[in-house]
Amino acid sequence: MTHNHHDTGYKELFSHPEFVQQLIEGFVPAEIADLMDFSTLQNHSGNYITPLFKEKFEDVVWSVEVSWQGLTQRVFLYLLMEFQSANDHRMPIRLMHYLACFYDHLIKTGVTTAAKGLPPVLPIVLYNGSKTWTAKQDIYELIRPAPPAFLKAYQPHLRYYLIDQSGYTEEELEAKGTALSGVFGIENAQPSQQGLQRAVNRIVAIIKADPNKARIDDLITRWLKRHLERLGAEIDLNELNSLTEDSDMLAENLQTWREQLLREGRVEGRVEGRVEGRVEGRMEGRMEGRMEGQVKKGRETAQNLITLTEMDDPMIAKITGLSVKEVSKLREEVRH
């Protein structure tokens, strides 16, 4: 599969702790986010990956202290940003490789040893493709045909948490009210003046209300310039130095760009391609996917709670909507 990698600017955003916190608090289940002390965030990003996968990618690694039932433990957050038009069904294999390389790095640099044990990791895939993500989220699900019972205990298990950015509605993102949700809103906006300008206005308001206004303005402005370049916007981006100070100028340029696209008949193709991609992706198996997605989300949350907390099965069942029997079965699978 060919990967169309772009400098999305997300790696820079997620090199700052407030954006990592906004991602976890806004887009990861609250029962996990609530356990984290974000004042303890530490950046561990580096080049851990061997050349098994040739394509370029964006990833960042942070650690944070997690506390539950009187225990405190440092957990690593491995964030992989996957921005391409199609699903990568190799993702579970890639994640297993990336985490193996990361663990190897921790041992080689003396952070830990195999005898002392490896730290827990929460792998997160942030996806912004035009089609709904349908790739498997656990490498065990790629093993086909299903192994016989006597082999199940010997099969690999590694699950990542998926954040499918385009799956959030404009209203859902607006309700979160964070700079990161504003970024997602701009990414999701159709390349029309109305949708894009509305998203820009929203993030400008968020920036103005931020106590670190100047710093956030600088970060988001640099990100937006990259985004508009990737969209092919014919705008003089050299004149865009501050979203809060240059918002009127940007609005005029977006309007001019929109009118030019309409004159050239280019906007229909862009809008149609992105919208069709999303609709097609969502319609592919929507009948089977909607219920399956709910069950998968419940199972995923349950597995995270089993791994990261000491909650008992009835409590996890209550939170996730699964039956106690299903939770007990998941706990057995996690152990193996």
C-alpha positions in Angstrom: 0.0 0.0 0.0 1.3 3.5 -0.9 1.3 6.0 1.9 0.8 9.6 1.0 2.6 11.2 3.9 2.4 15.0 4.4 3.8 17.2 7.1 0.5 17.6 8.9 1.9 19.7 11.7 0.3 17.3 14.2 3.6 16.1 15.5 4.5 19.7 16.5 1.1 20.1 18.2 1.5 16.9 20.2 5.0 17.9 21.3 3.2 20.2 23.7 1.5 18.7 26.8 -1.7 20.6 26.7 -2.6 19.1 23.3 -1.8 15.6 24.6 -4.1 16.3 27.6 -6.8 17.6 25.3 -6.6 14.5 23.1 -6.8 12.1 26.1 -9.5 14.1 28.0 -11.6 14.8 24.9 -11.3 11.6 22.8 -10.3 8.7 25.1 -12.9 7.1 27.5 -13.3 9.2 30.6 -12.8 6.1 32.9 -9.2 6.0 31.6 -8.5 9.8 31.3 -9.8 10.4 34.8 -7.1 8.2 36.3 -4.3 10.3 34.7 -2.3 13.1 36.4 -1.5 15.3 33.4 0.8 17.5 35.5 3.2 14.5 35.3 3.3 14.3 31.5 6.8 13.7 30.2 7.8 13.6 26.5 9.8 10.6 25.4 9.6 11.0 21.6 12.4 9.7 19.5 13.3 7.4 16.6 12.6 3.9 17.9 11.6 2.2 14.7 13.8 -0.1 12.6 13.3 -0.1 8.8 10.8 -2.9 8.6 8.1 -0.4 7.4 9.5 1.9 4.8 6.8 4.5 4.8 7.2 7.7 6.8 4.9 8.4 9.7 4.3 10.7 12.6 4.5 9.5 16.1 5.0 10.9 19.6 5.5 9.1 22.9 4.6 10.5 26.3 4.4 9.0 29.8 2.0 10.0 32.6 1.3 8.8 36.1 -1.9 6.8 36.5 -3.4 6.2 40.0 -6.2 3.8 41.0 -7.1 2.1 44.3 -4.2 3.8 46.1 -1.6 2.6 43.5 0.4 5.0 41.2 2.2 3.8 38.1 3.8 5.5 35.1 2.1 4.6 31.8 3.4 5.3 28.3 1.2 6.9 25.7 2.2 5.8 22.2 0.5 8.1 19.7 0.7 7.2 16.0 -0.8 9.6 13.5 -2.2 7.9 10.4 -3.2 10.3 7.7 -4.1 8.6 4.4 -7.1 8.2 2.3 -7.6 4.4 2.8 -7.4 2.0 5.8 -4.1 0.3 6.5 -5.1 -3.2 7.4 -1.6 -3.9 8.6 -1.9 -1.5 11.4 -2.0 -4.2 14.2 1.2 -5.6 12.8 2.8 -2.2 12.5 1.8 -1.4 16.1 3.3 -4.6 17.4 6.5 -3.8 15.6 6.6 -0.2 16.8 6.0 -1.2 20.4 8.6 -4.0 20.3 11.2 -1.4 19.0 10.1 1.0 21.7 10.6 -1.6 24.4 13.9 -2.6 23.0 14.9 1.1 23.1 14.0 1.3 26.8 16.2 -1.7 27.6 19.1 -0.6 25.5 19.1 2.9 27.1 18.9 1.4 30.6 15.5 2.7 31.4 14.5 -0.8 32.5 15.6 -4.4 32.0 13.7 -7.5 30.9 14.1 -8.8 34.5 12.7 -5.7 36.0 9.7 -5.7 33.6 8.3 -3.5 30.9 6.1 -0.5 31.5 2.4 -0.6 30.3 1.6 1.3 27.1 -1.6 2.7 25.8 -1.3 2.7 21.9 -3.4 5.3 20.2 -4.0 5.6 16.5 -5.2 9.0 15.3 -6.8 8.7 11.9 -7.9 11.3 9.5 -8.7 9.5 6.3 -11.8 10.1 4.1 -13.2 6.6 4.7 -14.4 5.3 8.0 -11.7 3.1 9.7 -12.5 -0.6 9.3 -9.1 -2.2 9.9 -8.8 -4.6 12.8 -7.8 -3.1 16.2 -6.2 -6.2 17.7 -3.6 -8.4 15.9 -5.4 -11.4 17.2 -8.3 -10.6 14.9 -6.0 -11.0 11.9 -5.3 -14.6 12.7 -7.6 -16.6 10.3 -8.9 -19.1 10.5 -9.5 -18.8 14.2 -7.0 -21.0 16.0 -8.3 -24.1 17.8 -8.8 -23.8 21.6 -5.5 -25.5 22.4 -3.6 -22.8 20.4 -5.4 -19.7 21.6 -3.2 -19.1 24.6 -0.2 -18.9 22.3 -1.5 -16.3 19.9 -0.4 -12.6 20.1 -2.7 -10.0 21.5 -2.1 -6.3 21.1 -5.0 -3.7 20.8 -4.8 0.0 20.0 -7.3 2.7 20.8 -8.6 4.3 17.6 -9.5 8.0 17.3 -11.3 8.4 14.0 -11.2 12.1 13.7 -13.7 12.4 10.8 -16.3 10.4 12.8 -17.0 13.4 15.0 -19.8 15.8 14.0 -19.3 19.6 13.9 -21.6 19.8 16.9 -19.7 17.2 18.9 -16.4 19.0 18.3 -17.8 22.4 19.1 -19.1 21.1 22.4 -15.6 20.1 23.5 -14.4 23.7 23.2 -10.7 22.9 23.1 -8.0 24.1 20.7 -7.5 20.5 19.5 -11.2 20.0 18.8 -11.0 23.2 16.8 -8.2 21.8 14.8 -10.2 18.6 14.1 -13.1 20.8 13.1 -11.0 22.6 10.5 -9.6 19.3 9.2 -13.1 17.9 8.9 -14.6 21.0 7.2 -15.3 20.7 3.5 -13.1 23.0 1.3 -15.8 25.5 1.1 -15.7 29.1 2.5 -18.8 28.5 4.7 -17.7 25.3 6.4 -14.0 26.2 6.7 -14.6 29.8 7.7 -17.0 28.7 10.4 -14.4 26.3 11.8 -11.7 29.0 11.7 -14.0 31.5 13.5 -14.6 28.9 16.2 -10.9 28.2 16.8 -10.1 31.9 16.8 -12.6 32.4 19.7 -11.1 29.5 21.5 -7.6 30.9 21.2 -8.7 34.4 22.4 -10.1 32.8 25.6 -7.0 30.8 26.3 -4.8 32.1 29.1 -1.7 31.2 26.9 -3.2 33.1 24.0 0.0 34.2 22.3 1.6 30.8 22.4 -1.4 28.8 21.3 -2.1 31.4 18.5 1.4 30.9 17.2 1.1 27.1 17.3 -2.3 26.9 15.6 -1.3 29.5 13.0 1.7 27.5 11.9 -0.5 24.3 11.8 -3.2 26.1 9.8 -0.7 27.3 7.2 0.5 23.7 6.7 -3.1 22.6 6.4 -4.0 25.2 3.8 -0.9 24.4 1.8 -1.9 20.7 1.8 -5.4 21.7 0.6 -3.7 23.6 -2.3 -5.2 26.9 -1.1 -4.1 29.8 -3.4 -3.6 32.2 -0.5 -0.6 34.3 0.3 0.2 32.5 3.5 3.3 34.7 4.1 0.9 37.4 5.3 -0.7 35.0 7.8 1.2 35.5 11.1 -1.5 35.4 13.7 -5.0 33.9 13.5 -6.3 36.4 16.1 -4.7 39.4 14.5 -5.1 38.5 10.8 -8.5 36.8 10.9 -10.2 39.4 8.7 -7.5 39.1 6.1 -7.7 35.3 6.2 -11.5 35.4 5.8 -11.1 37.6 2.7 -8.5 35.2 1.2 -10.7 32.2 1.9 -13.6 33.9 0.2 -11.4 34.7 -2.8 -10.1 31.2 -3.0 -13.7 29.8 -2.8 -14.8 32.0 -5.6 -11.9 30.9 -7.8 -12.6 27.3 -7.1 -16.2 27.8 -8.1 -15.2 29.6 -11.3 -12.8 26.8 -12.2 -15.3 24.1 -11.3 -12.7 22.5 -9.0 -14.6 22.7 -5.7 -17.2 20.2 -6.8 -14.7 17.5 -7.4 -12.9 18.1 -4.1 -16.1 18.3 -2.1 -17.6 15.3 -3.9 -14.4 13.2 -3.5 -14.2 13.8 0.3 -17.9 13.5 0.9 -18.3 10.5 -1.3 -15.3 8.9 0.4 -16.7 9.4 3.9 -20.2 8.3 2.8 -19.0 5.3 1.0 -16.8 4.3 4.0 -19.7 4.8 6.4 -22.2 3.0 4.1 -19.9 0.0 3.6 -21.2 -2.3 6.3 -23.2 0.4 8.2 -25.9 -2.2 8.8 -23.4 -4.6 10.3 -20.9 -2.0 11.5 -23.2 0.1 13.7 -24.0 -2.7 16.2 -20.6 -4.3 15.8 -19.0 -0.9 16.4 -20.9 -0.4 19.7 -20.0 -3.9 20.9 -16.3 -3.4 19.9 -16.2 -0.1 21.7 -17.6 -1.7 24.8 -15.1 -4.6 24.6 -12.3 -2.2 24.0 -13.2 -0.1 27.0 -13.6 -3.2 29.1 -10.2 -4.5 28.0 -8.6 -1.1 28.9 -10.3 -1.2 32.3 -9.1 -4.7 33.0 -5.6 -3.8 32.0 -5.3 -0.4 33.6 -7.5 -0.7 36.7 -8.4 -3.1 39.5 -12.2 -2.8 38.9 -14.2 -6.0 39.4 -16.2 -7.5 36.6 -19.7 -6.3 37.7 -18.4 -2.7 37.8 -16.8 -3.0 34.3 -20.0 -4.5 33.0 -22.0 -1.6 34.3 -19.7 0.9 32.7 -19.5 -0.8 29.3 -22.9 -2.3 28.9 -21.5 -5.8 28.5 -22.6 -8.7 30.5 -20.6 -9.9 33.5 -20.0 -13.1 31.6 -18.6 -11.3 28.6 -16.3 -9.2 30.9 -15.1 -12.4 32.6 -14.3 -13.9 29.3 -12.4 -10.8 28.2 -10.4 -10.9 31.5 -9.4 -14.5 30.7 -8.3 -13.5 27.2 -6.2 -10.6 28.6 -4.4 -12.9 31.0 -3.4 -15.2 28.2 
